[in-house]
Amino acid sequence: MDGRQLNAFIAVFEERNITGAARRLHLSQPALSGTIKSLEDLLGTLLFTREARGVAVTEAARILYPQARRILSQTDAMTRQFRQGGNVLAVDIGVEADIAAQDVAAFVRLARQAVPALFVNLLDGCQGDARLSTEDGRCEDELFLPLFVEPFVLATPGGAVAQGLPWIVCPQHPTHQRLLPYYGAAAGAPVASAQTLALALDLVSAGLGVCVAPESLARARANVDVSPIDGFEMSRRVGICYAVQALDKSVLATLVERLRAETAVAPVA
């Protein structure tokens, strides 16, 4: 079993589609299918079954997936360690869309203080050894270690008066239900909806309307004024989400342990 086979397996598992996985790996479909077949032959088990629109994963594939991710992560970490010097410890951290740049920078500083030799490799979205995310973005099988708490604020186009401006809402975001009492009847007639708070703030910056967003995100936008939410208080906790099995990677286990001690906050199960 080699890294080429594991990368192919992970791509197909995550894409659930041979075409998409081949595009992601810059391979031809026959080459990718052949690599998967060689891995199945090696393991003596079927990993995927073809369907009309992609592939379905077998139970064997579900068991292999976290182990494959861990093996490749450890291999990449060792490679970086020897290329950058034997004292460097590397960790891959995914950053979710609604995390502000200042929170990312604060996390990197905290992580480097906790583990001075740490090299933080930042990735986009839901990938890596752990994720920098919010508590309400935690998956069911993950633990959450809170690091920062920040308030939500009213974000208004620069120089505009909030009263009378239409709402920009994020109905798919976990905070939406908590905000319905604040929106009131106006929630039924927003000017637009956005999948992320960052996209909602882009629309506010363009002068389309107002939204409620974390202070760190709102203050980072040009042409956006920030004010407290009258009569309504809401905050969010930002921290790292990680699966129990991810702690098999010693550098992540050390980082979590030291961050927990320094922040004096217990992880949420």
Secondary structure, 3 states (H helix, E strand, C coil): CCHHHHHHHHHHHHHCCHHHHHHHHCCCHHHHHHHHHHHHHHHCCCCEEEECCEEEECHHHHHHHHHHHHHHHHHHHHHHHHHHCCCCEEEEEEECCCCCHHHHHHHHHHHHHHCCCEEEEEEECCCECEEEEEHHHCCCCEEEEEEEEEEEEEEEECCCCCCCCCEEECCCCCCHHHHHHHHHHHHHCCCEECCCHHHHHHHHHCCCCEEEEEHHHHHCCCCEEEECCCCCCCEEEEEEEEEHHHHHCHHHHHHHHHHHHHHCCCCEC
